[in-house]
Each structure stands twice: as C-alpha cells, then as structure tokens.
Amino acid sequence: MSDYQYDLPFDIMDIANILNLRIRRPGRKSVYADCPFCGDTRGKLNLNLERNQFRCNYCGESGGAIAFYGKAHGLSNSEAYREICEILYGDANPKDYKAMSRKKEKPDLPTNSELASVYDRNQTYEMLLSMLTLTNKHVEDLLARGLTLEQIEKNGYRSTPAFGFDRLAKILLEKGCTIAGVPGFFEKTEGVWSINFKSCCSGILIPYRTLSGMIQAFQIRLDKPFVDEKGRKTKYIWFSSVDEEKGVSSKSPAHFVGNPCDENAVFVTEGALKADIASALSGRTFIAVAGTGCIDSLKEPFEVMKRNGITKVYECLDMDKTVNENVSKAAIKLTNMISEFGFETKTTKWKWDKNNPDHNKGIDDMLLSKKKEELL
C-alpha cells in the first residue's frame, strides 16, 4: 500500500522542505524539483501533491512521502516516520500530530478530468493540428535535423500558438471534438475552456503516436530550454493541464513510428523526434520512451507488438550509456524487459567520442552524419 493511502501527519512538500530541495517548476497539483537520489538539477523529480508521491523521470526512483525521506537517508519506513515527526513536531505527543498537521494551510488542488480515450484524444489533437502552422524557423530546424518537407508535414509537427487559446478551444467544441479529459485543455472559468499554452514554453509540438498512428499525447520541444546551474538543459516538456481545473496529465506514453508488424528489428530509443528522424533516415521501425526513467511505458506497446508477430527488438539508447550510470541502468532494464517479453534482442553501439559528447550521441545524429558523409 502506498504512503498516500495512509492518513499521514505530513505531506510530500514537508519532506521536500526537510531535504531542502530546490523547486524548479511549481504547480498546483504537482511540482518539479531537484532529485536527491541521482543529483539531477533540471527539475526531473516530480512531486505529486495529490497522491503524496514522488518520481524522478531521470533515474526512475519513486515512492510515497515516508519512502521519500527514508530512501534519501537509508532508513526503514518506521525509522523515517519517527524522524520526520521529530523534525516537524519535536517532543509533541504522537496523538497530537494529526491535529497539528491539520492547522497547516493545505493547497487548493484543482479537480481533474478523467483521461479521455485515445480515440477522442487523437480526433481532438488532429483537428487542433489542422488549425495550427509551423514557423519558418521551426521548419529550418527540422530540415537541419535530416527531415524532408514531406516528412515534416506527415509527422504533424506544429508551432505552439502565441494567442487565441480560448478561441481555439471554442472552435474545437463547435466541431464536436472532446475537450474534457484531453491533456492540455482545461476549464478556464465555468463553461469556458482554454488550452494550456504559455509564452515561456513556446516551441514545436511533437506528437506521441500509438502503433496504429493515433496521437495520444504531445511534447513541446522548447525554443528556450530550461537550464540548470551546471548548464544542463531540459529541452522537452509534456503538453499537459494537470495543474488546471478539469485538466489532466498526459502521463508518459511511448511513441511508435514505422511498420507495426515489422518482420525486421524494432529499435528502441529516447524521444519521439529522435525516433521520427532515425526512422526517416534509415527506413527502419522505431519505438521511443520519453526519457530513460520511462522504460515501463513500453510494456503496453510491447504486448501489442508481440501479438503483431514482431520478434526482434533492439536497445538503441544514446551512447552516453557507456559513461552515464543512469542511462546505463536504463539500458540494462530495457534489455531485460525486452527479453522478458520473449523478443530477440541486442545492444546497438556506434562510434562516439565521449570528449565531444554532443556529436553522434544519438542514433539520429549518427545516421545524419553517415548520410552527409555519403553525399561528400
């Protein structure tokens, strides 16, 4: 049973404060902070205020409020509980803990919608894309990554709009699209729906598709990545509305591009855009996780791939898996999962200079470099 199911006299933010974590992106329903387990300082640690749970989208560490403190200090749950209460309430009688905790102001959490079916999400998202455009700058960026104009249009990339969010939502409703339960949409005021686009999060909408090609979610490739003190960048965020009234989380689904019944190998990489580019350059089938902490998102599509007769699935994560402990652990977890599903597997590697880490780190970079060399 998870911690959040107990009537605890503290919450996940109490633990974050005790651990003196830096909050990178605050929200009403969840916040993103630095991770005390892997040391990431890009805000990959999600603190769910409603469920009193944490999860790092980089290293994959997760659990409830008690485990949050316990894992950080190497304590059992019972030891962690006692220490937390001692820090928060000192010598107070344990019987008074809950009464004391109720005196604290609790955050006013928005009421979320149930996640809409993938069919409704796809219909709404496809209609939304038909109403948006792609700026010349974004077209140039995608062409430079190795895609053609035809591939860019086929994949459905669009620039996030700068205004008119209420109007877009109204038009979608008038066209009979489902809004409630579709990530990114929320009720602004009673009966007035809007879309959770923000000027500080402008960029390219990247579709995350199912094996059948339906759009189940979007990520935004940020024009101005979030940068931490060490210069590390967060380039992608989910298009979500979990922190808004009647909004909903996009979760972290996997993305598929190519032949859903491929008799050759399916390659697993990180990031939908990377998978799209690698597939376009190689003609092969790819499936992508949103990050190395999201390997479990492959379980559902793996089930479908198994039923479709796919027999080979190859691990194809970035080459920093040879030097980065978290990526290495993710690659091992991925390889084990592939084998557990009964697929034939192997780890793919290519030439990469760790002293020049951004050159050919990803499979898309390597394939593009190879293409350019062939053209010389």
N, C-alpha and C positions, 0 to 999 in steps of 0.2 A: 504493500500500500504506500502511495506517495505521501510525502510530508504534507502537501497542501490539503489532504483529506482530514488531517487532524486539526483540532481547534487550538492552534499554537498561540502563545502569548507574544509572538513576534512575526515579522514577515520578511520577505526576501530582501527588501530595501534596508531593513535593520542590519542584516548580515553584510550587505554591500557597504554600509556605513562603518560597521565594525572593522571590515577588511580594508577600509579607506580606499575603495575603488574609485577610479575616475569615470564619471558618466560621460560618454561621448555623444549619444543621441537620446535625449529624454523623450518619453511618450506617455500618453495617458494610460495605456494598457500594458505596455512593456517598455523597457529601456535597454540601451546597448552600452556596455561598459568594457573596460579593460579586463582581460582574463588573468586571474591569479594562478592558473594552472599551467598554461603554455607561455604566458608572458606577452601575449598579443596586445598591442595598444592601438588597434584600429577600430575598436568597438565591435568585435565579433561575438562578445559574450552577451547573450540575450537574457534579460531578467523578466520573467512573466509575472506581472503584479497580480493578476487574477488567480493564477494557479500556484503562486509561491514556488516557482520552479526556475532553474537556470539551465542554459545550454550554450556551450561555445560552438559556434559554427565553423571554427578553425580546427580545434583539437578534438571536438566531439564530447568533451566532459559534460556531464549533465546530472541532474538530481533535484531534490527538494531543498527547502530552506535549511534544515538541520544538516543534510549532507553537504551543502554548500560550505558551511563553516568547518564541518568535520573533515572533509577532503582537503581543505586548504591547510589544516593543521595536523593531519594524520591522526584524527581521533575517531572513536566509535560514535554512533549516533547518540547514545546515552551520555557519553562524556561531553560531546559537543553541546547537547541540550543544556547540561548543567553549566558549562562555561558561558554560553550565550546569556542565560538567565542571570548569572552572577554579574556579567558585564552590564546588562541592561537594568537590573533591579537590585543589585547589591545584596544586602542582608535581609531583604523583604521576605515575608512568609510566602512560600510557593503557592499557597492558596490565594494570595492576592495578585499573582502575576497577571491573570487574565483580566481582572478588574482594572489593573493599572494600564494594561495594553489597550483597553477599550477607550481610555481617556485620550489616546493619541488621535490626531486627525487622520482619517482614512481617505485615500484618494477616491475621487468620484469617478468610477470606471464607467466607460460607455457600454451600452448594451450592443453586442454584436449580432449580426445575422448569421444564419446557418449557411455554410458554403454551398453555393449553387452547383447544380450538376455540371459536369464537364461539357455537356451539350449546350446548356444555357450560357456558360462562360464563353464557349467558342463562338456562338452566334453573336453575343454582345461584343466580344473583342474584334471579331471580323468586321462587324458594322462600324465599330469605332475606328479601325484602321482605314476604312474606306472614306472616313471624314477627315483624316489627317494627311500631312505631307511629310516629305523628307527634305531637309535643307540642303543646299549645295555643299556646305561644309561637311555635313554628315555623309553625303554621297561620296565625296572625295576621300573621306576617312575610310569608308568601306571598300572603295576601289583600291586604295593603297594596301588594304589587308589581303587582296587577292581575289575579291569577288568581282563578277561582271554586273552590268546594269540589270540584265535579265535575272540573275540570281538574287540581287538585292531586292527586286520587286517581288519575285516568287517567295522569298523568305518572309516578306511582310514587315520589314523594318520601317519605323516611322519616328519622326522627331516629336518630342513631347511639346504640346502646345503651350503658349505663354499666357493665354487668356481664354475666356469664353467657356469655362468649365461647366457652369450651370446650364448654359445653352446646349452644350453637347449632350449632357445627361438628359435634358428635356427632349431633345430630338430622338435619342435612343428609345426613350419611353414611348414616344409617339409612334415609333416604328415597330412597337410591340416587343422590344428587347427586354430581357430580365435584367434588372439593376440590383435589387436586393440580393446579397449573397455573392456578388461578383467582386473579387478583390480590386481595390482601387476606387470603388464607388461608396458613397456614404450619404446619409440624410443630413443636410446642412441645417435646415430648420424643418419643422413639421410639414411634410408633403413636398419639400423642395430638396431634390437630390443634386449632388455635385460629384466631381472627380478629384481625387487627391494628387493633383499635380502641384509642384512648388517650384518657384524660380531658382531656389538654391539646389534643386535636384533635377535640373534640366539635362536632357541627353537623348539617347536613342532607345526607343522601346524595342526590346529583344524578346520575341515570342518563345515560350517554352511549350513544345508540342508533344502530344502523345504519339504512340506508334501509328495511329490512324491519321495523324496530321492535324488533330484538333488543338487549338490553343487553350491551354489550361491555366497559364499564368504569364506574366511579363516580368523581366528585369529591366532596369534602366541603366544603360552604360553612361555614367555621369560625364558631363562636359568638364566639370571641375571636381576631380576625385577628392575624397576626404583624405587628409594627410596627417599622420601622427608625428610625434617629436623625432622619431627615428627616420622619417622620410618615407615610411611605408604607406602605400596608397590603398584605399578602398575604392575600386572603380565601378562596382556594381551594387545596386540595392534593389530589393523587391518592390514592385508596384503593388502597394498594399493600402488598406484603410482600416487596419485593426485597431488603431487608436482613435477612431472616429465613431460617432453614433450610427448604428446599423451597418457599420463597415465590417470587414472580415480580413483575416490573414490569407496571404497567398500560399502559405506553407512553403515547402522547398522541394517541388517536384523535379523529376529528371526530364531531360529533353531528348527527343529521338529525331534523327534525320537519316533518310535513306530507305532501303528496302526492308520492310518489317518481316520478310520471310527469306532473308539473305542466306544463301547456301554457303557463302564465304564467311569470313570472320566479321563480327561486330566489334568495333573498337570503343573503349570507354575512356573519356577524357573529362576535363573540368571546364564547364562554361558552355552555354548554348551557342554563342557566337563563334567560339573556337571550334566547336563541333561542326557548325554550318560551313565554316571556311575550310576545315580539313576535309570534309565530305566533298565540297565543291572542287577542291584541288586534286583529290585522289580518286573520286568516283566511288568511294567506299562508304559503308554504313557506320554511323557513329551514334553513341548514346552518351549524354553528358550529365554529370552531377553539378549542382550549383556551386559546390565547394568541397574540399576534402573532408569536411565534417558532416557531409550529407550522403555518405555511401549507402545508408539504409533506404534512401529514396529509390534505389534500384530494384528493391525486392518485387514491387508490383509489376513494373515492366519486364523484369526477368521472367516472371510467371507467364506473361503473355508471349514473350519470345520463345520460351520453352514449348508452349502449345503450338506456336507457329512453325516449329521444326528447326529453329536455329540451333546449331551445335557448337559453334566456336565463338568465344567472347574473349578479347584480348585487353589486358590492362595497358592503358596508354596515357597515364598521368604525366604531368610536366617532369622534366629531367631533374629538377631540384629535389626529386625523391631520393637522389643519390647523396644529398648532403643535408637535407632538411628532415629532422626527426619526425615531425608531424605528418609531412607528406609521405614519408617512408612508411609510417604506421598505417596511413590510409591506403597505400598501395597494397600492403600485406593484407589488410582487412578486405579490400576489394577482391584480391586474388582468391582468398579463402571463400568469400561469398560466391564467386563465380564457380568454383569447384563444388561447393555445396549444392548448387543448382544442377550440377551434372554437366556443365559445359566444359569443353576442352579449352584450355587457356594457356597463355604465356605472357610474360612481361616484355613489352617493346621498349627498346632503347635506341638512341641515335647520338651522333656526335654533338657534344655540348661542352663549352668551356666555362667552368664554374667561376673563372676570373672575369668573365664577361657574361654575367647571369641572364641578362635580358635577350641575348642573341640565341635564337633557336631553342629556347627553353621549352616552348610548347610545340605540339605536333603540327599546329597550323603554321608556326614560324618556320619550322624545319621544311615543311612541304613548299612554302612560298620561296624560301631560299633556294631550294632544289629547282623549282620552276624557273627562277631568274637565271640560275647557272646554265640551264639547258638552252635559254634564249640567247646567251652570250656567244 
